[in-house]
Amino acid sequence: MEEIQEVRFCENCSRETVHMVREDPLEIEYICQECNDHQEMFKSFF
C-alpha cells in the first residue's frame, strides 16, 4: 500500500486541506488531516 499526502478539497471542511492518500490495487482512500473525514474510491477496470 502506498501512502502520500495531497492537497484536496474537503467537503466537510469546505476548503482545501492536506489529505493522506492510501492507494492499493482495488481502492484509493482519502483521509483529511484536519477533520479526519474518510472518502473511498473503488477502482473500476471496465
KENU-542389 format. One record per residue: residue number from 0; residue in three letters; x, y, z of N, C-alpha, C in turn. Coordinates in steps of 0.001 Angstrom, whole numbers, plus 524288, in hexadecimal, padded with zeros to 5 digits. Example, Ala and Ser with C-alpha at 12.3 -4.5 7.8 and 13.67 -1.06 7.14 Angstrom:
KENU-542389
num|residu|n_px|n_py|n_pz|ca_px|ca_py|ca_pz|c_px|c_py|c_pz
0|ALA|83386|7E9C6|81E78|8300C|7EE6C|81E78|83390|7F31C|81E78 .
1|SER|83232|7F736|81BA8|83566|7FBDC|81BE4|83264|8001E|81EBE .
end
This chain:
KENU-542389
num|residu|n_px|n_py|n_pz|ca_px|ca_py|ca_pz|c_px|c_py|c_pz
0|MET|80359|7FB5F|80000|80000|80000|80000|8037F|804D6|80000 .
1|GLU|80237|80868|7FC9C|80536|80D34|7FC18|80264|811A3|7FEE3 .
2|GLU|80550|814E2|801D1|80306|81952|8048D|805D9|81E4C|802FB .
3|ILE|802D2|82238|8016B|804F7|82754|80022|8015F|82B7F|8025E .
4|GLN|8031C|83064|80265|7FFD5|834BC|8040B|7FE8A|83808|7FF50 .
5|GLU|7F9B6|839F0|7FF35|7F7DA|83CF4|7FABE|7F419|84126|7FCB2 .
6|VAL|7F457|845BC|7FA5B|7F0A7|849E9|7FBA7|7EBC8|84913|7F84E .
7|ARG|7E75B|8487A|7FAF2|7E25B|84784|7F856|7DE22|84ABA|7FB04 .
8|PHE|7D9C4|84B70|7F837|7D543|84E12|7FA80|7D26B|84A49|7FE16 .
9|CYS|7D1A4|84BD5|802EB|7CEC0|848AA|806B2|7C930|84ACA|8070C .
10|GLU|7C564|84782|805F7|7BFEB|84937|8062F|7BE2E|84A3C|80BCD .
11|ASN|7C07B|84786|80F82|7BF12|84847|814FA|7C138|84D7C|81709 .
12|CYS|7C604|84EDA|815A5|7C872|853C6|81755|7C6F2|8585E|813C9 .
13|SER|7C514|85737|80F12|7C39D|85B1D|80B17|7C83B|85E68|80948 .
14|ARG|7CCDF|85C03|80917|7D186|85EAB|8071E|7D5A7|85AA6|805BB .
15|GLU|7D9E4|85C65|8037B|7DE17|858D3|8021C|7E167|857A3|806EA .
16|THR|7E24A|852B2|807DF|7E571|850FB|80C4E|7E922|84CA3|80A88 .
17|VAL|7ECD6|84B4E|80DE2|7F07B|84715|80CBE|7EDD1|841E6|80E01 .
18|HIS|7EE13|83E40|80A57|7EBC7|83913|80B07|7F007|834F3|80ABF .
19|MET|7EF88|830E7|80DED|7F2CD|82C4C|80D63|7F035|828DF|80948 .
20|VAL|7F30F|82751|80567|7F0FA|8242A|80129|7F35B|81EC0|80196 .
21|ARG|7F016|81AD3|8021F|7F1CC|81564|80253|7EFA3|81297|7FD8F .
22|GLU|7F321|81053|7FA9F|7F17F|80DB5|7F5D8|7F333|80806|7F5EB .
23|ASP|7EF8A|80499|7F4C7|7F0BF|7FF15|7F417|7EE6E|7FD5F|7EEDD .
24|PRO|7EF1C|7F88B|7ED4F|7ED4E|7F6EA|7E815|7E76F|7F784|7E712 .
25|LEU|7E434|7F7A4|7EB22|7DE8F|7F7D1|7EA51|7DBF2|7FCFE|7EB9F .
26|GLU|7DE68|80031|7EEF0|7DBDF|80508|7F080|7DFD1|80946|7F1DD .
27|ILE|7DDD7|80E07|7F212|7E0D9|8128C|7F3D0|7DDD3|814EA|7F860 .
28|GLU|7E085|815F5|7FCAB|7DE0E|81823|80150|7E06F|81D7D|80269 .
29|TYR|7DD15|82165|80343|7DEC5|826B0|80486|7DD15|827DE|80A1C .
30|ILE|7E0C5|829B4|80D58|7DF9D|82AF5|812C8|7E15D|8308C|813D2 .
31|CYS|7DDB8|833E4|81535|7DEEF|83958|81664|7E20F|83999|81B76 .
32|GLN|7E651|83C90|81B69|7E9A3|83CFE|81FFF|7E75E|840A6|8241C .
33|GLU|7E38A|843D4|822B0|7E144|84781|8266A|7DC5C|8456D|8290D .
34|CYS|7D8D0|84328|82605|7D3E3|8414B|82853|7D37B|83B5B|8287B .
35|ASN|7D761|838AF|8262B|7D79F|832F3|82629|7D32D|83075|82307 .
36|ASP|7D112|83355|81F4C|7CCF9|83154|81BE1|7CF4A|82D66|8180A .
37|HIS|7CCA6|828F4|8174E|7CE7D|824D6|813C4|7CB2A|824C0|80ED1 .
38|GLN|7CDD8|8244D|80A5F|7CB32|8237A|80564|7CDED|81EFC|802AF .
39|GLU|7CAE0|81B57|800A2|7CD15|816E8|7FDE8|7CB20|816DD|7F84C .
40|MET|7CEA3|815AD|7F4BD|7CD4D|81527|7EF3F|7CF1B|80FCE|7ED7C .
41|PHE|7CB85|80CD2|7EB5F|7CCDC|8079C|7E973|7CE74|80805|7E3BE .
42|LYS|7D2A5|80579|7E271|7D488|8058D|7DD16|7D12E|801F7|7D9B6 .
43|SER|7D037|803D1|7D50B|7CD2D|800C5|7D15D|7D0B9|7FF1A|7CCDB .
44|PHE|7D07B|7FA3E|7CB71|7D3CD|7F835|7C754|7D0C1|7F741|7C249 .
45|PHE|7CBFB|7F966|7C1FC|7C8C5|7F89F|7BD65|7C87E|7FD7E|7BA21 .
end
